[in-house]
């Protein structure tokens, strides 16, 4: 039996940690709402459970993945940010999904910068993308704050046409 460790990282305001069962109530509410439409929702609680199980399984299969975001000041779960490359993705990605109560606070940018630093310094990545729905203005703004630039499109089998945003490489980041 293989084991794996999800490292814990910290930023000024956040702890990037392994997902846990306590996060699920937030995920169930998020994925039941229209706020989840850019990430495949709304979906049922059963489908949400499988989605989060795939987030955890990604760590085992790829050696990297998405961290749960916990606000240091309150201990409140804010969403997920990290490194993503499931089957069907064109390249390794830096991604983020924030719960509604975590949006508009700069958490996605703060956590994505830490995840990108980890990808470049610990994993040796030379590049990364973010796939963003063309109508997702919030995520486009995060990509811009991360100094990512438009780099074409990608047609995903479930999500349709996505814009590819290229992150600056390790030397520029």
C-alpha positions in Angstrom: 0.0 0.0 0.0 1.3 3.4 -1.0 1.1 6.4 1.2 1.4 10.1 0.5 1.8 13.3 2.3 0.1 16.6 1.5 2.4 19.3 2.7 1.1 22.2 4.7 2.0 25.7 3.4 1.3 29.1 4.9 0.8 32.6 3.6 0.2 35.8 5.6 -3.5 35.0 6.1 -4.0 31.4 5.0 -3.0 27.9 5.8 -2.9 25.6 2.8 -3.6 22.1 4.1 -5.0 18.7 3.3 -8.7 18.6 2.7 -10.7 17.1 5.6 -14.2 15.9 6.4 -15.0 19.2 8.1 -14.7 21.0 4.7 -17.5 19.0 3.2 -20.5 21.0 4.5 -19.0 24.1 2.8 -18.5 22.1 -0.4 -22.0 20.7 -0.3 -23.5 24.2 0.0 -21.2 25.6 -2.7 -21.9 22.9 -5.2 -25.6 23.0 -4.6 -25.6 26.7 -5.6 -25.4 28.5 -8.9 -22.0 29.9 -7.7 -20.5 26.6 -8.7 -21.4 26.9 -12.4 -17.8 27.6 -13.6 -16.6 24.4 -11.9 -19.2 21.9 -13.1 -22.1 22.7 -10.7 -24.7 22.7 -9.4 -24.3 19.1 -8.6 -25.7 16.7 -5.9 -24.1 16.0 -2.6 -23.0 12.5 -3.9 -21.3 14.1 -6.9 -19.7 16.7 -4.6 -18.3 13.9 -2.5 -16.8 12.3 -5.6 -15.4 15.6 -6.7 -13.5 16.2 -3.4 -12.4 12.5 -3.4 -10.8 13.1 -6.8 -9.1 16.2 -5.4 -7.5 14.0 -2.7 -6.8 11.2 -5.1 -5.0 13.6 -7.4 -2.2 13.9 -4.7 -1.7 10.1 -4.7 -1.7 9.8 -8.5 0.3 12.9 -9.4 2.3 13.8 -6.3 0.7 17.3 -6.2 -2.8 18.7 -6.0 -5.2 21.2 -4.5 -4.9 22.4 -1.0 -7.8 23.3 1.3 -7.6 27.0 2.3 -8.1 27.8 5.9 -8.3 31.4 7.1 -5.7 31.8 9.9 -7.7 34.3 11.9 -10.9 32.3 12.1 -10.1 28.7 11.1 -12.8 29.0 8.5 -12.6 26.9 5.3 -12.4 29.3 2.3 -12.0 26.9 -0.7 -9.3 25.2 -2.7 -6.2 26.4 -4.5 -3.3 24.5 -6.0 -1.8 22.4 -8.7 -3.9 20.3 -11.0 -3.4 18.0 -14.0 -6.1 15.4 -14.3 -6.6 13.3 -17.3 -7.8 15.4 -20.3 -6.0 18.6 -19.2 -3.6 20.1 -21.7 -0.9 21.0 -19.2 -0.2 21.3 -15.5 -2.4 24.0 -14.0 -2.6 26.4 -11.1 -6.3 26.5 -10.1 -8.5 28.0 -7.5 -12.1 27.6 -6.3 -13.3 29.8 -3.5 -16.5 29.4 -1.4 -18.8 32.4 -1.7 -17.7 33.7 1.7 -14.1 33.6 0.6 -14.4 35.6 -2.6 -13.3 39.2 -3.0 -10.7 39.1 -0.3 -7.6 38.3 -2.4 -7.3 34.8 -1.1 -7.2 33.2 -4.5 -4.3 35.3 -5.6 -2.5 34.9 -2.2 -2.8 31.1 -2.3 -2.1 30.7 -6.0 1.2 32.6 -5.6 2.2 30.2 -2.8 1.1 27.2 -4.9 3.1 28.5 -7.9 6.1 29.1 -5.8 5.9 25.5 -4.6 5.5 24.2 -8.2 8.6 26.1 -9.3 10.9 25.6 -6.3 9.9 22.2 -5.0 8.6 20.4 -8.1 10.8 22.0 -10.7 8.0 23.1 -13.0 9.1 25.5 -15.8 5.6 26.7 -16.7 2.0 26.5 -15.7 -1.4 27.5 -17.1 -4.8 28.3 -15.7 -7.9 27.2 -17.7 -10.6 29.8 -17.2 -14.1 30.0 -18.6 -14.3 33.2 -20.8 -17.2 34.5 -18.8 -15.5 34.0 -15.4 -14.4 37.6 -14.8 -13.3 36.9 -11.2 -10.9 34.2 -12.2 -9.6 36.3 -15.2 -8.8 39.1 -12.7 -7.0 36.7 -10.5 -4.9 35.4 -13.5 -4.0 39.0 -14.3 -2.9 39.7 -10.7 -0.7 36.6 -11.1 0.8 38.2 -14.2 -0.6 35.3 -16.3 -1.3 36.2 -20.0 -3.7 34.8 -22.6 -2.3 31.9 -24.5 -5.0 30.4 -26.7 -8.0 28.3 -26.0 -8.7 24.7 -25.1 -11.9 22.7 -25.7 -12.7 20.6 -22.6 -15.0 17.7 -23.1 -17.3 18.7 -20.2 -16.6 22.4 -19.7 -16.4 23.5 -23.4 -14.2 26.3 -24.6 -11.8 27.5 -22.0 -9.2 30.3 -22.2 -5.6 29.3 -21.4 -3.8 31.8 -19.2 0.0 31.2 -19.2 1.9 32.0 -15.9 5.3 33.6 -16.0 8.1 31.0 -15.6 10.2 30.6 -12.5 12.8 33.1 -13.6 10.1 35.8 -14.0 7.8 34.8 -11.1 
